[in-house]
Amino acid sequence: MTSDYCILVVEDEHTLRRLLEYRLSKQYEVITAANGEEALERIEERIPDLIISDIMMPRMDGFALQNAVQSQKETSAVPFIFLTAKADEQSRLKGMRTGVDDYITKPFDIEQLLTRVERLLERTKVFRTQLDGKIGQDFSRRLMPKNLPDVEDYRILFQNKPKEHGGGDLFDWIKADDGSYLFTIGDVMGKGLQAKFYAFSFLGYVRSTVHTMLSSTRSPAEIITRVNQMLMDDQVMEETFASLLLMRWEPEENRVTYANAGHCRPLLVGQDGADVVEYSDMILGLDPQAVFTDTAITLPENSALVAYTDGLSEQVLVTEQMAGEEGILAAAQHSFREEDPIDSMLKSILLKSKNPEFGDDILVFWLQRTGLNWFAPFAG
């Protein structure tokens, strides 16, 4: 059975090329070329994970091939192993100076080559995993705000726990000229770095649309409708699906007006219980004619509106069931009077989870009206 790795073998000697192809193909996908020019043609068809190349070849030698590969951004990091019948130190030093990853002199032990290939691919895998993680963390940071509004008689909390290979969660807010606030919480479908990249692009759509439309509307549904149309019309983002919860909060009126495009339904949590705020429309990216609806709720004194992404509700518990809305409701109610209710919620769910960590990006937003009678156990 072959692995997911692809190796390009570049060797002008037919017998040796076929031998390498035969032995390597037992573990890897192998493509071959007889010289550097032919190798470049193969690379245009499929970028390999590793190149094993002879140095002395007609038409284009190994050094020229290596230079051509390294000069292109898409292939500059592909590792190289050089094979050559020239055992002199000059060729070896030249190969090292040009950034070759390994250097094997003919004749060689095929088992030794296989060992070096395995080690080099493992090193490359670790490097790419670390790079993807670093890029993913950077995207995650850019998808979250650096601060939150500070409004009298309210406490506003937020927590995000990104995973290297999690999804495309996003959160943003803006204050309008009339003193209201617009909160954006979304989730681009998919996992890993690609989802985070599309979430970053999608957040750009939302931000630009909100800024553009605030002068003419305060309706979250109208803004979401426009975002959906833009998403459907853009070829780069086609077949990209996203859920979006857009909430307009008016502190002076203690009112939240929201439109929900297929996102997790928020919760209304109070001292006496917790309920789901039920209304939700279709996710974005499915139908250019989709209609979205505004729903308004008044926040009672000493109550909180809690929004979250599906990484929380899809967490697998020791029962092999997902936490679901019921699990989130129970955790939110249990944590309502805590100093840090979000942290308490997350710990409560993890205590019941099959694994000690969350399996996806986690995002929770807590908007609580405290009022004059608000008292918490931690307050004194």
Backbone torsions as a table, in degrees:
resi	resn	phi	psi	omega
1	MET	NA	131.7	-179.6
2	THR	-87.1	158.7	177.8
3	SER	-91.1	-173.6	178.8
4	ASP	-82.1	-4.7	-177.4
5	TYR	-80.8	145.1	176.5
6	CYS	-117.5	129.2	-179.4
7	ILE	-117.8	132.9	176.1
8	LEU	-101.2	121.6	176.5
9	VAL	-104.4	122.2	-178.9
10	VAL	-118.4	108.3	-174.8
11	GLU	-153.6	125.9	-176.6
12	ASP	-79.2	-20.4	178.7
13	GLU	-80.6	114.4	-171.4
14	HIS	-57.4	-47.1	-175.1
15	THR	-63.3	-46.6	179.9
16	LEU	-65.3	-38.5	179.4
17	ARG	-61.3	-44.3	179.6
18	ARG	-68.2	-35.3	178.3
19	LEU	-64.8	-46.2	178.3
20	LEU	-62.1	-42.0	178.9
21	GLU	-61.1	-43.3	-178.2
22	TYR	-63.2	-48.9	-176.1
23	ARG	-70.9	-42.3	-178.0
24	LEU	-70.7	-31.8	-175.6
25	SER	-69.5	-11.2	174.9
26	LYS	-70.7	-22.5	-178.2
27	GLN	-120.9	-23.0	-172.7
28	TYR	-136.4	162.1	168.0
29	GLU	-76.7	131.1	-174.1
30	VAL	-124.4	131.6	169.2
31	ILE	-121.0	151.1	-173.2
32	THR	-129.7	158.7	175.7
33	ALA	-149.9	150.5	-177.0
34	ALA	-91.6	-12.4	179.2
35	ASN	-162.2	176.5	-175.8
36	GLY	-62.4	-41.0	-179.3
37	GLU	-63.7	-43.3	178.4
38	GLU	-65.9	-34.7	178.9
39	ALA	-62.7	-41.1	179.2
40	LEU	-63.4	-34.1	176.9
41	GLU	-66.2	-40.4	179.1
42	ARG	-66.2	-37.7	-179.1
43	ILE	-66.5	-32.6	175.9
44	GLU	-63.3	-31.8	179.9
45	GLU	-80.5	-35.5	-177.1
46	ARG	-157.2	121.5	177.4
47	ILE	-78.1	119.4	-177.6
48	PRO	-78.6	163.9	175.3
49	ASP	-87.3	-17.6	-178.7
50	LEU	-158.0	143.6	177.1
51	ILE	-119.1	126.6	171.6
52	ILE	-109.4	117.1	-171.2
53	SER	-135.0	138.4	167.7
54	ASP	-68.1	158.5	176.1
55	ILE	-93.6	-51.5	-176.3
56	MET	-85.9	101.8	179.8
57	MET	-139.9	152.3	176.5
58	PRO	-72.5	158.8	173.4
59	ARG	73.0	-48.0	174.7
60	MET	-155.2	117.7	-177.1
61	ASP	-81.0	178.7	-175.3
62	GLY	-64.1	-37.7	179.7
63	PHE	-65.7	-41.1	178.3
64	ALA	-65.5	-38.0	177.2
65	LEU	-64.4	-46.0	179.6
66	GLN	-59.8	-42.1	179.2
67	ASN	-63.2	-42.4	179.7
68	ALA	-64.8	-40.0	-179.7
69	VAL	-67.9	-43.9	-177.1
70	GLN	-72.3	-18.7	-179.7
71	SER	-79.4	-13.6	179.9
72	GLN	-99.9	131.0	-176.0
73	LYS	-57.2	-39.1	-175.1
74	GLU	-68.7	-25.0	-174.3
75	THR	-120.5	5.7	-172.5
76	SER	-63.1	-24.7	-177.0
77	ALA	-98.4	4.1	179.4
78	VAL	-68.5	124.2	-177.4
79	PRO	-72.3	153.3	-176.1
80	PHE	-122.5	136.6	164.3
81	ILE	-118.4	125.0	178.9
82	PHE	-96.0	135.0	171.4
83	LEU	-112.3	135.9	177.8
84	THR	-158.2	151.1	174.9
85	ALA	-84.9	-8.0	-179.7
86	LYS	-87.4	111.1	-176.9
87	ALA	-93.7	7.8	-176.7
88	ASP	-72.8	151.8	-176.1
89	GLU	-65.6	-27.9	-177.4
90	GLN	-63.7	-44.6	179.1
91	SER	-65.7	-39.7	179.2
92	ARG	-62.6	-45.5	-179.8
93	LEU	-64.6	-38.9	178.8
94	LYS	-63.7	-41.8	178.3
95	GLY	-61.7	-41.5	178.7
96	MET	-65.8	-37.9	-179.7
97	ARG	-66.5	-31.5	-178.1
98	THR	-85.2	1.0	175.0
99	GLY	91.5	22.5	176.8
100	VAL	-66.8	143.1	-175.8
101	ASP	-86.1	-26.4	176.3
102	ASP	-156.6	162.2	-172.2
103	TYR	-145.1	115.6	-177.8
104	ILE	-122.6	131.5	-176.0
105	THR	-95.7	133.5	175.0
106	LYS	-74.5	146.7	-10.3
107	PRO	-73.1	151.5	-176.1
108	PHE	-132.7	161.3	176.6
109	ASP	-83.4	121.6	-176.3
110	ILE	-62.0	-33.5	178.7
111	GLU	-66.9	-35.9	176.4
112	GLN	-64.3	-40.8	177.9
113	LEU	-62.9	-44.1	-179.3
114	LEU	-61.7	-38.7	178.6
115	THR	-64.1	-43.8	-179.9
116	ARG	-66.6	-37.7	177.4
117	VAL	-61.6	-46.8	-178.9
118	GLU	-60.6	-44.7	-178.8
119	ARG	-65.7	-39.9	-178.8
120	LEU	-68.4	-40.0	177.8
121	LEU	-67.2	-36.4	177.9
122	GLU	-65.7	-41.0	177.4
123	ARG	-63.0	-41.7	179.1
124	THR	-64.4	-39.8	178.9
125	LYS	-61.9	-44.7	179.1
126	VAL	-62.2	-43.7	-180.0
127	PHE	-61.5	-46.3	-178.2
128	ARG	-66.6	-37.5	177.7
129	THR	-62.8	-44.1	178.3
130	GLN	-65.5	-40.3	179.6
131	LEU	-66.1	-45.2	178.3
132	ASP	-60.9	-40.7	178.8
133	GLY	-63.0	-43.0	180.0
134	LYS	-64.3	-44.7	179.2
135	ILE	-65.7	-41.6	179.2
136	GLY	-62.1	-42.0	177.9
137	GLN	-64.1	-38.0	179.2
138	ASP	-65.2	-43.9	177.0
139	PHE	-61.2	-42.2	-179.0
140	SER	-59.8	-42.9	179.1
141	ARG	-63.2	-39.0	-178.3
142	ARG	-72.6	-16.9	-180.0
143	LEU	-90.2	2.6	-177.3
144	MET	-124.8	151.7	179.8
145	PRO	-76.1	156.6	178.5
146	LYS	-87.4	-17.8	178.8
147	ASN	-151.7	177.8	-178.7
148	LEU	-130.4	158.7	176.8
149	PRO	-61.5	149.9	176.4
150	ASP	-119.9	104.2	-173.1
151	VAL	-127.4	133.6	-178.8
152	GLU	-60.1	142.0	179.0
153	ASP	69.3	15.6	175.3
154	TYR	-136.6	147.3	166.1
155	ARG	-121.0	131.9	-173.8
156	ILE	-121.1	117.8	-176.3
157	LEU	-123.1	153.9	-178.2
158	PHE	-153.8	140.5	175.0
159	GLN	-144.5	136.9	179.7
160	ASN	-133.4	129.3	176.5
161	LYS	-122.7	92.4	-178.2
162	PRO	-76.7	146.8	173.0
163	LYS	-106.9	148.7	179.0
164	GLU	-56.8	-41.4	-178.6
165	HIS	-114.5	31.6	178.0
166	GLY	-79.1	-157.8	-175.6
167	GLY	-101.1	-156.4	-174.1
168	GLY	-110.4	57.4	178.2
169	ASP	-71.4	146.5	177.3
170	LEU	-145.9	152.8	179.5
171	PHE	-150.7	137.8	-178.9
172	ASP	-155.4	160.7	174.7
173	TRP	-149.6	157.2	177.7
174	ILE	-147.9	144.8	176.5
175	LYS	-98.9	128.1	179.7
176	ALA	-85.6	166.4	-177.4
177	ASP	-63.7	-26.5	-177.5
178	ASP	-85.7	5.4	178.5
179	GLY	92.2	-3.1	176.5
180	SER	-84.5	165.9	-179.6
181	TYR	-124.9	142.7	174.6
182	LEU	-113.7	122.2	178.2
183	PHE	-106.8	134.4	178.6
184	THR	-117.3	123.1	175.0
185	ILE	-128.8	126.2	-176.1
186	GLY	-145.9	171.1	179.8
187	ASP	-150.2	113.9	175.8
188	VAL	-83.7	130.8	-175.1
189	MET	-63.2	143.1	178.3
190	GLY	119.6	175.2	-178.8
191	LYS	-128.4	161.3	171.1
192	GLY	78.7	-164.9	-172.8
193	LEU	-64.2	-36.2	-179.5
194	GLN	-61.6	-42.8	179.1
195	ALA	-62.7	-40.2	179.8
196	LYS	-66.3	-38.0	178.0
197	PHE	-62.9	-47.1	179.8
198	TYR	-66.8	-33.6	176.5
199	ALA	-63.3	-39.6	178.2
200	PHE	-62.1	-44.4	178.2
201	SER	-66.3	-41.9	-179.1
202	PHE	-63.6	-40.0	178.5
203	LEU	-61.1	-33.8	175.5
204	GLY	-61.3	-40.8	175.8
205	TYR	-58.4	-49.6	-175.5
206	VAL	-62.6	-48.0	-178.5
207	ARG	-59.4	-47.2	-177.8
208	SER	-65.7	-38.4	179.6
209	THR	-66.9	-43.3	178.5
210	VAL	-61.0	-48.4	-179.3
211	HIS	-61.2	-39.5	-178.0
212	THR	-70.0	-40.7	-171.2
213	MET	-90.9	-11.8	-178.8
214	LEU	-61.9	-26.0	180.0
215	SER	-73.4	-18.2	-175.4
216	SER	-119.9	-15.2	-178.2
217	THR	-151.1	154.0	171.4
218	ARG	-117.5	11.7	-175.5
219	SER	-87.2	115.1	174.6
220	PRO	-58.2	-35.5	-179.4
221	ALA	-63.6	-41.2	178.4
222	GLU	-65.0	-38.9	179.3
223	ILE	-66.7	-43.4	178.9
224	ILE	-64.4	-37.7	177.7
225	THR	-59.1	-42.8	179.4
226	ARG	-67.8	-40.7	177.4
227	VAL	-60.6	-42.7	179.1
228	ASN	-61.4	-42.4	179.4
229	GLN	-64.2	-42.1	178.4
230	MET	-63.9	-40.2	179.5
231	LEU	-63.7	-40.1	-179.4
232	MET	-71.6	-28.8	-176.0
233	ASP	-86.1	-17.2	-174.5
234	ASP	-90.2	120.0	-177.8
235	GLN	-66.9	-31.5	179.7
236	VAL	-64.7	-36.5	-176.0
237	MET	-100.2	7.0	-178.4
238	GLU	-63.0	148.0	-175.1
239	GLU	61.9	21.6	170.7
240	THR	-102.0	123.9	-177.0
241	PHE	-114.2	142.3	-176.7
242	ALA	-146.4	144.9	168.9
243	SER	-97.1	150.2	-176.2
244	LEU	-149.5	130.1	173.5
245	LEU	-116.6	114.4	-179.3
246	LEU	-114.2	118.9	-174.1
247	MET	-121.2	130.1	173.7
248	ARG	-103.6	117.3	-176.2
249	TRP	-108.2	126.0	177.3
250	GLU	-111.8	95.4	-175.1
251	PRO	-56.9	-40.4	-176.7
252	GLU	-66.1	-28.0	178.9
253	GLU	-97.8	-5.8	-175.4
254	ASN	54.1	39.9	-173.9
255	ARG	-122.6	140.8	173.7
256	VAL	-123.6	123.9	174.8
257	THR	-111.5	126.3	-174.0
258	TYR	-135.6	157.2	168.8
259	ALA	-126.7	136.3	-174.3
260	ASN	-122.5	113.2	178.6
261	ALA	-100.7	78.0	173.4
262	GLY	72.0	13.1	-178.4
263	HIS	-85.0	165.8	174.1
264	CYS	-53.7	134.7	-178.0
265	ARG	-71.3	131.5	-179.8
266	PRO	-69.5	167.5	-179.4
267	LEU	-115.6	147.1	171.5
268	LEU	-111.7	113.2	-172.2
269	VAL	-114.5	133.6	177.7
270	GLY	-137.7	-174.3	-178.6
271	GLN	-67.2	-25.5	-174.3
272	ASP	-102.5	-0.5	-179.8
273	GLY	157.5	-177.0	-179.8
274	ALA	-139.6	140.0	-180.0
275	ASP	-133.5	157.6	176.4
276	VAL	-86.8	133.2	172.1
277	VAL	-84.1	107.2	-155.0
278	GLU	-77.8	-32.2	-164.2
279	TYR	-69.2	137.2	176.6
280	SER	-154.0	140.2	177.5
281	ASP	-106.8	-170.1	-177.8
282	MET	-68.4	147.8	176.4
283	ILE	-66.1	161.0	-178.8
284	LEU	-79.6	148.5	175.3
285	GLY	95.9	3.4	-178.6
286	LEU	-101.4	-40.7	-171.9
287	ASP	-141.1	117.8	-179.7
288	PRO	-66.3	-18.1	-179.5
289	GLN	-99.7	11.8	-177.4
290	ALA	-60.1	141.7	-179.9
291	VAL	-109.4	133.8	-179.2
292	PHE	-119.2	149.8	-170.4
293	THR	-123.1	139.0	173.6
294	ASP	-83.6	137.8	174.2
295	THR	-129.3	132.0	-178.2
296	ALA	-112.4	137.3	174.1
297	ILE	-132.6	149.0	174.9
298	THR	-101.6	129.7	179.8
299	LEU	-80.8	115.8	176.3
300	PRO	-66.6	158.6	177.0
301	GLU	-61.2	142.8	-179.0
302	ASN	58.9	44.4	175.3
303	SER	-134.4	162.5	-177.9
304	ALA	-134.7	142.1	171.1
305	LEU	-100.0	124.3	-174.5
306	VAL	-119.5	123.6	177.5
307	ALA	-119.8	150.1	-176.1
308	TYR	-155.7	169.5	176.8
309	THR	-105.8	168.2	-168.4
310	ASP	-72.8	-7.6	174.4
311	GLY	-59.8	-28.6	179.8
312	LEU	-77.8	-50.4	-176.5
313	SER	-70.6	-23.5	-178.9
314	GLU	-93.1	4.6	176.7
315	GLN	-62.8	129.6	-177.2
316	VAL	-82.9	128.0	-178.3
317	LEU	-92.0	173.6	179.5
318	VAL	-63.0	-20.3	178.4
319	THR	-78.8	-1.3	-175.9
320	GLU	73.4	4.2	175.0
321	GLN	-97.9	156.7	175.2
322	MET	-78.6	155.0	-178.8
323	ALA	-58.7	-44.7	177.1
324	GLY	64.6	-178.9	179.5
325	GLU	-61.9	-38.9	-177.5
326	GLU	-63.2	-39.7	178.5
327	GLY	-67.2	-38.8	179.2
328	ILE	-69.2	-40.7	177.4
329	LEU	-58.1	-47.1	-178.4
330	ALA	-64.7	-41.6	-179.5
331	ALA	-66.9	-39.1	179.9
332	ALA	-66.9	-43.1	179.1
333	GLN	-64.4	-42.3	179.5
334	HIS	-62.0	-31.1	-172.6
335	SER	-98.4	1.0	-169.9
336	PHE	-56.6	-39.8	-175.1
337	ARG	-93.6	5.8	-177.4
338	GLU	-77.9	156.0	178.5
339	GLU	-60.8	-41.6	175.6
340	ASP	-122.9	87.3	-174.0
341	PRO	-64.2	-32.5	179.8
342	ILE	-66.9	-47.0	179.2
343	ASP	-60.2	-39.8	177.9
344	SER	-64.7	-40.9	177.0
345	MET	-58.3	-49.4	-176.5
346	LEU	-63.6	-42.4	178.5
347	LYS	-63.9	-38.9	179.8
348	SER	-62.0	-41.7	-179.8
349	ILE	-71.5	-40.1	179.7
350	LEU	-64.2	-34.7	178.5
351	LEU	-61.2	-25.6	-179.1
352	LYS	-101.1	2.5	-172.7
353	SER	-86.6	155.8	177.3
354	LYS	-69.1	-36.5	179.4
355	ASN	-114.0	154.4	-175.9
356	PRO	-77.0	-4.8	179.5
357	GLU	-129.8	160.8	175.3
358	PHE	-74.9	144.1	-176.1
359	GLY	-88.8	-5.0	-177.6
360	ASP	-145.1	174.6	173.2
361	ASP	-57.2	140.7	178.6
362	ILE	-120.0	130.9	178.7
363	LEU	-140.4	126.7	177.7
364	VAL	-135.5	133.5	177.8
365	PHE	-121.0	131.5	-174.4
366	TRP	-126.7	112.5	178.6
367	LEU	-112.8	107.8	-173.2
368	GLN	-119.7	128.6	173.3
369	ARG	-88.0	114.7	-176.7
370	THR	-87.0	-49.0	178.9
371	GLY	74.0	178.4	-175.6
372	LEU	-69.3	-27.0	-175.2
373	ASN	-96.1	10.3	-177.2
374	TRP	-69.6	130.7	176.1
375	PHE	-144.2	131.1	177.4
376	ALA	-121.2	151.7	-178.8
377	PRO	-58.3	-27.6	-177.2
378	PHE	-82.9	-4.4	-172.5
379	ALA	-73.6	-7.6	178.7
380	GLY	-161.6	NA	NA
